[in-house]
Amino acid sequence: MGSLFILSHFIVILFALFLIFSGYLMFFKPESVRKIIAKAGSTYLINYSELVVRLLIGIAFYTVSLLSIYELFFLVFGYFLIGSALILMLVPIKTHNKFSRKASEFLKPTYLKFIAPISLISGLLVLLIIYKQIESLNNLY
């Protein structure tokens, strides 16, 4: 397996851990999460750092899909992340920040606590899929 595939798997694993950690924060510290959401697009550094990371995660999902037994899952999610990152890079920073602030106002702590298990389960599911993926690749060699 090439180093690009190893790096892509590593990035996807980190993203899964991020989803798990985000679920934890949404449940136990929803106000902190609301503040973080409101900051999206607030400065050029924050805006483009977020979007470049989203783009890299999308590329990693796409790359993992090339040899995956769950190709469609990784492909769709990768294309979604890549497309949304590219679109948001074209949106004016003030518009992006305005949307983020409105989203943070809408997402009440009870909503975030309700969404938290979805994030946690999604992260665990991605880890399980990656584990099965790596296990199946190891059986080939």
VOPAGU-2260 file (C-alpha; in pm, 1 decimal, decimal comma):
REM VOPAGU-2260
SITE   aa  ch    i         X         Y         Z
SITE  MET   A    0       0,0       0,0       0,0
SITE  GLY   A    1     143,8     337,6    -100,7
SITE  SER   A    2     225,1     618,5     135,6
SITE  LEU   A    3     -62,9     830,2      -5,3
SITE  PHE   A    4    -311,1     561,8      96,9
SITE  ILE   A    5    -152,7     529,7     441,4
SITE  LEU   A    6    -164,3     907,7     489,4
SITE  SER   A    7    -525,7     916,8     369,0
SITE  HIS   A    8    -627,7     645,1     613,6
SITE  PHE   A    9    -449,3     833,2     891,5
SITE  ILE   A   10    -636,2    1156,3     803,9
SITE  VAL   A   11    -970,1     974,6     797,4
SITE  ILE   A   12    -892,0     819,1    1136,9
SITE  LEU   A   13    -807,9    1163,1    1276,5
SITE  PHE   A   14   -1136,4    1295,4    1136,8
SITE  ALA   A   15   -1326,4    1009,9    1303,6
SITE  LEU   A   16   -1158,6    1095,5    1634,0
SITE  PHE   A   17   -1255,0    1459,1    1575,2
SITE  LEU   A   18   -1619,5    1354,0    1531,6
SITE  ILE   A   19   -1605,5    1158,9    1857,4
SITE  PHE   A   20   -1444,8    1450,6    2042,0
SITE  SER   A   21   -1696,5    1691,9    1887,4
SITE  GLY   A   22   -1980,7    1473,5    2010,5
SITE  TYR   A   23   -1833,0    1484,6    2358,2
SITE  LEU   A   24   -1802,1    1864,8    2345,6
SITE  MET   A   25   -2153,4    1907,6    2205,6
SITE  PHE   A   26   -2296,5    1707,6    2492,8
SITE  PHE   A   27   -2089,5    1836,2    2783,4
SITE  LYS   A   28   -1987,7    2187,1    2665,4
SITE  PRO   A   29   -2249,4    2303,4    2414,6
SITE  GLU   A   30   -2184,2    2674,4    2477,2
SITE  SER   A   31   -1818,7    2629,6    2383,7
SITE  VAL   A   32   -1924,0    2459,4    2060,0
SITE  ARG   A   33   -2160,9    2746,0    1978,8
SITE  LYS   A   34   -1874,4    2994,2    2022,7
SITE  ILE   A   35   -1649,7    2789,6    1793,7
SITE  ILE   A   36   -1921,0    2768,7    1526,2
SITE  ALA   A   37   -1974,0    3145,9    1544,6
SITE  LYS   A   38   -1603,0    3203,4    1472,6
SITE  ALA   A   39   -1609,8    3021,0    1137,3
SITE  GLY   A   40   -1521,6    3267,5     866,5
SITE  SER   A   41   -1446,6    3542,9    1117,3
SITE  THR   A   42   -1090,2    3602,0     991,7
SITE  TYR   A   43    -907,9    3505,1     675,6
SITE  LEU   A   44    -681,1    3271,4     873,8
SITE  ILE   A   45    -969,1    3089,3    1043,2
SITE  ASN   A   46   -1178,8    3079,5     725,0
SITE  TYR   A   47    -916,3    2939,5     491,4
SITE  SER   A   48    -759,2    2711,4     753,4
SITE  GLU   A   49   -1098,7    2551,5     808,2
SITE  LEU   A   50   -1162,5    2518,5     435,6
SITE  VAL   A   51    -817,5    2379,4     351,8
SITE  VAL   A   52    -853,6    2120,4     628,6
SITE  ARG   A   53   -1201,5    2031,6     495,9
SITE  LEU   A   54   -1058,8    1999,5     145,1
SITE  LEU   A   55    -773,3    1773,3     264,0
SITE  ILE   A   56   -1017,1    1552,8     456,5
SITE  GLY   A   57   -1234,3    1529,0     145,1
SITE  ILE   A   58    -934,9    1429,3     -67,3
SITE  ALA   A   59    -840,8    1169,8     195,5
SITE  PHE   A   60   -1193,5    1021,7     185,5
SITE  TYR   A   61   -1178,2    1011,6    -194,2
SITE  THR   A   62    -836,3     842,4    -187,1
SITE  VAL   A   63    -953,4     584,8      67,3
SITE  SER   A   64   -1253,3     510,5    -157,4
SITE  LEU   A   65   -1024,6     394,2    -439,7
SITE  LEU   A   66    -940,0      68,5    -259,5
SITE  SER   A   67   -1233,4      50,3     -23,1
SITE  ILE   A   68   -1491,1    -219,9      26,1
SITE  TYR   A   69   -1719,1      74,7     117,5
SITE  GLU   A   70   -1632,4     273,2    -193,4
SITE  LEU   A   71   -1963,5     458,9    -229,2
SITE  PHE   A   72   -1962,4     581,1     133,0
SITE  PHE   A   73   -1612,0     725,7     109,0
SITE  LEU   A   74   -1665,4     860,6    -242,1
SITE  VAL   A   75   -1988,0    1047,5    -162,7
SITE  PHE   A   76   -1853,5    1189,0     163,3
SITE  GLY   A   77   -1524,9    1287,1      -3,6
SITE  TYR   A   78   -1698,9    1463,7    -290,6
SITE  PHE   A   79   -1930,3    1641,8     -45,7
SITE  LEU   A   80   -1635,8    1774,2     157,6
SITE  ILE   A   81   -1436,1    1873,6    -150,4
SITE  GLY   A   82   -1733,9    2043,8    -315,2
SITE  SER   A   83   -1843,3    2229,5      -3,5
SITE  ALA   A   84   -1487,7    2350,0      63,8
SITE  LEU   A   85   -1446,9    2478,9    -291,1
SITE  ILE   A   86   -1786,2    2651,4    -287,0
SITE  LEU   A   87   -1718,3    2813,9      50,9
SITE  MET   A   88   -1381,0    2937,2     -77,3
SITE  LEU   A   89   -1574,3    3136,3    -337,0
SITE  VAL   A   90   -1822,1    3279,2     -85,7
SITE  PRO   A   91   -1723,1    3617,2      60,6
SITE  ILE   A   92   -1578,6    3580,4     409,3
SITE  LYS   A   93   -1842,0    3812,2     561,6
SITE  THR   A   94   -2122,7    3599,5     417,9
SITE  HIS   A   95   -1964,9    3282,1     555,9
SITE  ASN   A   96   -1924,0    3439,6     899,7
SITE  LYS   A   97   -2279,5    3576,5     896,8
SITE  PHE   A   98   -2412,6    3226,9     823,2
SITE  SER   A   99   -2193,5    3077,7    1097,9
SITE  ARG   A  100   -2316,7    3328,7    1355,1
SITE  LYS   A  101   -2680,5    3260,5    1260,5
SITE  ALA   A  102   -2617,5    2886,3    1285,0
SITE  SER   A  103   -2461,8    2924,8    1630,1
SITE  GLU   A  104   -2764,1    3126,8    1745,7
SITE  PHE   A  105   -3002,3    2862,4    1610,1
SITE  LEU   A  106   -2814,9    2567,7    1763,3
SITE  LYS   A  107   -2938,3    2583,5    2120,4
SITE  PRO   A  108   -2755,5    2370,1    2381,0
SITE  THR   A  109   -3041,0    2116,4    2382,2
SITE  TYR   A  110   -3012,0    2076,7    2004,0
SITE  LEU   A  111   -2637,8    2019,1    2032,2
SITE  LYS   A  112   -2691,8    1762,3    2307,7
SITE  PHE   A  113   -2939,0    1585,1    2079,7
SITE  ILE   A  114   -2692,1    1588,3    1786,7
SITE  ALA   A  115   -2396,3    1477,4    2002,1
SITE  PRO   A  116   -2470,3    1101,0    1986,9
SITE  ILE   A  117   -2499,1    1124,3    1607,0
SITE  SER   A  118   -2148,3    1270,7    1589,2
SITE  LEU   A  119   -2016,1    1011,5    1833,5
SITE  ILE   A  120   -2175,2     719,3    1647,1
SITE  SER   A  121   -2059,1     856,2    1310,5
SITE  GLY   A  122   -1700,7     875,6    1435,7
SITE  LEU   A  123   -1716,1     523,3    1575,5
SITE  LEU   A  124   -1869,3     396,8    1251,2
SITE  VAL   A  125   -1589,4     552,4    1042,6
SITE  LEU   A  126   -1330,1     395,1    1275,9
SITE  LEU   A  127   -1500,1      55,6    1240,9
SITE  ILE   A  128   -1510,9      86,2     861,9
SITE  ILE   A  129   -1143,8     187,4     846,7
SITE  TYR   A  130   -1054,1    -104,1    1075,8
SITE  LYS   A  131   -1239,2    -347,2     847,7
SITE  GLN   A  132   -1077,4    -181,6     545,4
SITE  ILE   A  133    -726,3    -221,8     685,7
SITE  GLU   A  134    -803,5    -576,5     798,8
SITE  SER   A  135    -921,8    -672,6     448,0
SITE  LEU   A  136    -612,5    -513,6     289,6
SITE  ASN   A  137    -384,9    -701,4     530,6
SITE  ASN   A  138    -551,6   -1028,2     431,9
SITE  LEU   A  139    -455,8    -960,7      69,2
SITE  TYR   A  140     -86,9    -955,9     160,1
